[in-house]
Structure formats: C-alpha cells, structure tokens
Amino acid sequence: MDPRIPLVVDFGEVDSEWWARQAERATYGASRFFRTEAARLRAAETTAARRAVRRLVETPEAARIVQSLAAGARTVVIPNGVDSDGVGATSRPGKVPTVILSVSLRNEGAFKEAIDFCRAIVPRVRARVPSTRFVIASRDPLPSGATADGVDGVEVMSPTIDVRLLLHRHAVAAAPSGAAFDVRASALELMGAGVPVVTTSPVCTDLRAVAGRDLHVSDSRLEFALRLVELLENDGLREKMGARGRDLVQRDFSWDVFGARVEELLGGVVKGAAEDGSSPRPAAAGREG
C-alpha cells in the first residue's frame, strides 16, 4: 500500500489471542494447529501495528497487547456498541423467577469463579424465593472437564448464541466482578434489553451509573443475594430499574455513540494527513485484491 495513505487498523480484541486460548483447551493435534495460526496472526498484527497511524481496539486489555507489538502510533479503545433496539425483556412475559449470570468462560479459572459465586448466592436467594431458576450463560465453549456438580439446580448454557433468548419480565442479572466478568456480556447487553442488574462498585463506577437507580450495587455476597431477592420479589422495582438501565445503555453505550467516535477519529486522521501536505486517496484494487 502507498505509504502516503494513512492506515487505521481495527484490531478488535486481537484475533491471535482467541486462537491462543483455543490452543490451551484443545487436544494435542488441534493445539498445534491453533498455536501455529496464533503465531501467523500475531506476525500479521505486528506488521499492521507498525504501519498504522491509529490502532482501534475493543478493550483496554487489547490496547496493552497492541501497544506491546509496536510503540509510537496512538491506540484508541472504542468498544462495540450495544444493540438495544430489539425487543426488550419487559415485553416478554415470564412466570419463573430467573437469575442470569452471563459470563466469559475463557478458561477453567473463570468457570470455577462463576461456580463459587453460585455456591455462595444460590442457597441464600432460594431461601427467600424457592422457585428461582439460576442460569450460567456464556458464548465460550465450556472448558474441558468443567461441570456444575455441587451446585444444586444451576443450569449451564455454553456456548449460547444469544443470551437474550433467556430474558423475560421476571428475569434479573447478576454481574459480579472477576475473571469471568465481561462488561458487555455480563452487564450492558442485559441492561440494554431492560433487565435489572446487580453488580459491584467498580463496575458501577466504570459505567458511570447511579447505584439504586440504574442498577443495584453490592460488594458482599450476602448483600448481593439480598439485592437479587429484592428485585425478584418486587415487580415494580424490576420494571423501573430495568427501564433506567436501558436508558443508560442507549444514551452512553449504543452503536450511534461509538460510531460517532470512530467517525471523529477517521476525520481527524484525514485532516491531519491533508495538513501534512499528503493527499490521502484509495489504493487501486482489482479482482486479485
């Protein structure tokens, strides 16, 4: 590519990291393939990082990886937006009280953490609301050998394509901090669907949310369980907090918000190139690429 053309690269969550994680959980033959693919991708990502004038990533963790590949160019964190335009949970009837723990089961440690949380929470919630259904949902495959044995009545849905299929008017979400926590999957997507969330103080701060209005906050397991019970037993509170959480997502975390940031960044790159005296133009491309 003509070096005068300013290059902006979107690394997402860094694809080579995904392949490396698959290598950790795969059998010997498959693991070798995954490691090879991870190495090839990392080489391509390094080349792109060195060439780019701006690097986009989805998470701070991805930013640290990309910065380690090549210093110099600015790396900007712009998460994916949350789609809250679909049908919300408040429009779907549901009679069974349900607590959803939407997590990222990237490794055995994350799964163990989710199970330990359920061991502490489930008995306390069911003591007050015996019919409560508990579901651990993750888009990641279940780590090899992982089971939910020892936690009575907890369902594990892994991998699941769309956690919103579980949502209804009597559902609430538990989003504790930790290795299994993923701000988008654990909190924002559920809030965007109108489901009230119970989380921890650091998450509330990161989301710039108001505790008690946009979501419930608790930093102890006992209080966490009580907050879940409060929502499960109070239809009006569930609906009100779900609506306010949804408003927060639409205002601060929608595709429109983050799309505008990408547009602003691209405009700045083009303007900067023009001020430097270069003439940004598209690279010629034919059927062969």
GUDREN-455443 format. One line per field, with one value per residue (C-alpha): residue number from 0; x, y, z. Coordinates in steps of 0.5 Angstrom, whole numbers, plus 500, padded with zeros to 3 digits. Example, Ala and Ser with C-alpha at 12.3 -4.5 7.8 and 13.67 -1.06 7.14 Angstrom:
# residues 2
resi <- [0,1] $
X <- [525,527] $
Y <- [491,498] $
Z <- [516,514] $
# end
This chain:
# residues 289
resi <- [0,1,2,3,4,5,6,7,8,9,10,11,12,13,14,15,16,17,18,19,20,21,22,23,24,25,26,27,28,29,30,31,32,33,34,35,36,37,38,39,40,41,42,43,44,45,46,47,48,49,50,51,52,53,54,55,56,57,58,59,60,61,62,63,64,65,66,67,68,69,70,71,72,73,74,75,76,77,78,79,80,81,82,83,84,85,86,87,88,89,90,91,92,93,94,95,96,97,98,99,100,101,102,103,104,105,106,107,108,109,110,111,112,113,114,115,116,117,118,119,120,121,122,123,124,125,126,127,128,129,130,131,132,133,134,135,136,137,138,139,140,141,142,143,144,145,146,147,148,149,150,151,152,153,154,155,156,157,158,159,160,161,162,163,164,165,166,167,168,169,170,171,172,173,174,175,176,177,178,179,180,181,182,183,184,185,186,187,188,189,190,191,192,193,194,195,196,197,198,199,200,201,202,203,204,205,206,207,208,209,210,211,212,213,214,215,216,217,218,219,220,221,222,223,224,225,226,227,228,229,230,231,232,233,234,235,236,237,238,239,240,241,242,243,244,245,246,247,248,249,250,251,252,253,254,255,256,257,258,259,260,261,262,263,264,265,266,267,268,269,270,271,272,273,274,275,276,277,278,279,280,281,282,283,284,285,286,287,288] $
X <- [500,502,506,503,496,494,492,488,487,482,485,478,480,486,485,491,489,483,487,492,486,484,490,490,484,485,488,495,494,489,493,499,495,492,499,501,495,496,503,502,496,501,506,501,498,505,506,500,501,508,505,498,498,492,490,483,481,475,478,484,487,487,490,496,497,497,502,507,507,509,510,509,502,496,492,485,480,473,468,463,456,450,444,438,433,431,425,427,425,420,416,416,412,415,413,419,424,431,438,442,450,452,460,466,468,475,479,478,479,474,469,471,470,463,461,464,460,453,455,455,449,444,442,441,437,433,431,427,425,425,423,429,432,440,443,450,451,457,459,465,465,465,473,475,472,469,462,457,457,456,451,444,440,445,444,450,449,455,456,450,449,444,443,437,433,433,430,423,420,421,429,435,442,448,454,460,467,472,476,469,466,465,463,459,456,455,452,451,447,443,441,440,435,431,434,436,443,446,454,460,462,468,463,458,464,466,459,458,452,448,447,440,437,441,443,444,451,454,461,459,456,450,448,449,444,439,439,437,432,429,429,426,420,418,415,415,422,425,421,423,431,431,428,433,439,436,436,443,446,442,445,452,454,450,452,451,455,461,460,461,467,470,468,471,478,478,476,482,487,485,485,492,494,492,495,502,501,500,494,490,487,484,489,488,485,483,480,486,486] $
Y <- [500,507,509,516,513,514,507,506,499,496,490,489,484,482,475,472,472,468,463,462,461,455,452,452,448,444,436,436,435,441,445,445,448,453,455,456,460,465,466,467,472,475,477,480,484,487,489,492,496,498,501,504,512,510,503,501,496,494,493,496,489,489,496,494,488,492,497,492,490,497,503,510,510,512,506,508,504,504,498,495,499,495,494,496,497,490,487,488,483,488,486,478,475,470,467,463,468,468,470,470,470,472,471,470,462,463,459,454,459,464,458,456,463,463,457,459,465,461,457,463,466,461,458,465,467,461,461,467,465,458,457,462,459,460,460,461,463,464,465,461,453,450,449,441,437,443,441,445,439,441,447,444,447,451,451,452,454,454,456,460,465,470,471,475,469,467,474,476,480,476,476,479,479,478,481,480,483,478,474,471,478,482,489,488,481,481,488,492,487,485,493,494,489,492,487,490,488,487,489,491,498,498,496,502,507,505,505,512,509,511,506,505,508,505,498,495,495,490,489,483,476,477,483,481,476,481,485,480,478,485,485,478,480,487,487,495,496,491,494,501,499,496,502,506,502,501,509,509,504,508,514,512,505,505,504,511,514,509,510,518,517,512,518,523,519,518,525,527,523,525,532,531,528,534,539,535,536,529,527,521,517,510,504,501,495,489,482,480,484] $
Z <- [500,498,505,504,505,513,515,521,523,528,532,536,541,538,534,535,543,541,537,543,548,544,544,551,552,545,544,542,535,535,540,535,529,534,536,529,527,533,531,524,526,531,526,521,527,529,522,522,528,526,519,522,524,529,532,535,540,544,551,555,555,548,548,552,547,541,544,546,539,536,540,537,534,538,540,542,546,543,545,540,541,545,541,545,539,539,544,551,557,559,553,554,560,564,571,573,577,574,576,570,570,563,564,559,561,557,562,568,573,570,570,578,580,577,580,587,586,585,591,596,593,591,598,600,594,594,602,600,593,593,585,583,577,576,569,568,560,556,549,550,550,557,559,558,564,568,571,575,580,588,586,586,581,577,569,565,558,554,549,548,542,544,552,551,549,557,558,561,566,572,570,574,572,577,575,580,578,577,572,569,568,562,562,555,556,564,564,558,554,559,561,554,554,560,565,572,574,581,580,584,586,581,575,577,577,570,567,570,573,579,584,586,580,574,577,584,588,593,595,599,598,603,601,593,595,598,593,588,592,593,585,584,589,587,580,580,582,577,571,574,575,568,564,567,566,559,558,561,555,550,552,553,550,544,537,535,541,539,531,532,536,530,525,529,529,522,520,525,521,514,516,519,513,509,514,513,505,503,499,502,496,496,494,487,487,482,482,485,491] $
# end
